[in-house]
Amino acid sequence: MTDTATISHTSRHRRFIWKVSLIAGLGGILYGFDMGIIAAALIYVRETFSLSTRMEEWVVSIVLVGAMIGALVGGSIADRIGRRSTLLWGGAIFLVGSLLAPASQNPATLICARALLGLAIGFTSVTAPVYVSELAPPRSRGTLIGLYQFALTLGIAFADLAGYLLSSHHAWRLMFGIGAVPALLFVVLLLALPESPRWLFSQNRATEAQAILLSYTDEAGAQVLVEDIRTALNTKVEKRWSALWSPAVRGSLLIAVGFTVLQQVTGINTIIYYGPQIFSLAGITSDKNAIFATLLVAIINVLATIIALVLVDKVGRKPLLYAGVSGMTASLFLLSYSFHNPSAFSAAPGAVATVCLMVYITCFAFSMGPIAWILVSEVFPLQLRGRGVAAATLGSGASNFLVSLTFLSLIKAAGNSVTFIIYGIFCILTLLFVRFIVPETKGRALESISSTTTAVAS
């Protein structure tokens, strides 16, 4: 196997890769915005439409149903029509959903709009990391794919900022409508990007692929990539969903789906979707103050993701996961204890909850947040990469849907303390999964990673 780390990094090459990564990252901003905006908007949507608890959960969670469908369909589409074309379709659907949501005159229309947004999330979350991974050199691939997660955290922070600024006017329609601006920008900028050369080679369009490679690297670098891609394509893999369960790919599937499911069941999106409600449970009675506390958590999320971008290709994936998930575990158990025994702390319960959630989100942001999508984009063989990432995204969406749909009901049935203990137990299971299942992929060529995951499931 030729070491693609030897590809020369001209200034032209670096500029091109960063441009692609940043534009693809706009899909992450859209994802994050549509995830985050519901936290503030839900307070006022509930008032406008007099929603029950169950209907609130559906308004939040229906986006995840759309995301699962989008992931399932998007993976096949990305393998069939290309990465760039699939991203364009995702951007167009984002735009339609962002315009329909603020125009909603009843809960049913709003639910339909959010389902469309979920479909777009499924398309882009499957395709954007794959697109970047197929263009990025091994020694900086983790950082460049991690930009998607960084953009996602920025989207959440923008959503929380918009929610805070508009909360005094109860302007939930404008909160949703703002999302149309980055959606339009995403579509326009994508038109200037090329298709993935790896995908073009898989479609027997070698001339087009080589032309794209030569547009951002020299002939020697292009030849190195061509040799690696041809080696990968010479490994016969059936392009069917059932092939994901074949002995050659089963290990990759276990790593990708298992880790993305654990990413969700450790409770991250209860904070993203229901942050103001959690702070209200902790004693912050003002809606605006609860939204502001959620904004602070989102800002910490953005800043901590930078840690991952700086370190993931230097110290590796697994050391960051060990540190981050351990911190998540400790903060969840402390939060649970603060709900169980509020008098145990000299600070007010709201302050304790804020600190715990800030520690939790910091640890998540430099570990599980970006590394899940880095791993998912790395472990599958080229011929099945779109479907493999789709399967992982589907697992993520299904578990996210389950957590978000049951959170308020679980709080009512089991209480605040027990609910967060449950998420803490899942963090412990994640540490075991990282220790025994997840491989270290730092600095390795994509083709070598997918060829060594077979032993995981054997």
Secondary structure, 3 states (H helix, E strand, C coil): CCCHHHCCCCHHHHHHHHHHHHHHHHHHHHHHHHHHHHHHHHHHHHHHHCCCHHHHHHHHHHHHHHHHHHHHHHHHHHHHHCHHHHHHHHHHHHHHHHHHHHHCCCHHHHHHHHHHHHHHHHHHHHHHHHHHHCCCCHHHHHHHHHHHHHHHHHHHHHHHHHHHHHHHHCCHHHHHHCCHHHHHHHHHHHCCCCCCHHHHHHCCCHHHHHHHHHHHCCHHHHHHHHHHHHHHHHCCCCCCHHHHHCCCCHHHHHHHHHHHHHHHHCCHHHHHHHHHHHHHHCCCCCHHHHHHHHHHHHHHHHHHHHHHHHHCCCCCHHHHHHHHHHHHHHHHHHHHHHHHCHHHCCCCHHHHHHHHHHHHHHHHHCCHHHHHHHHHHHCCCHHHHHHHHHHHHHHHHHHHHHHHHHHHHHHHHHCHHHHHHHHHHHHHHHHHHHHHCCCCCCCCCHHHHHCCCHHHHC
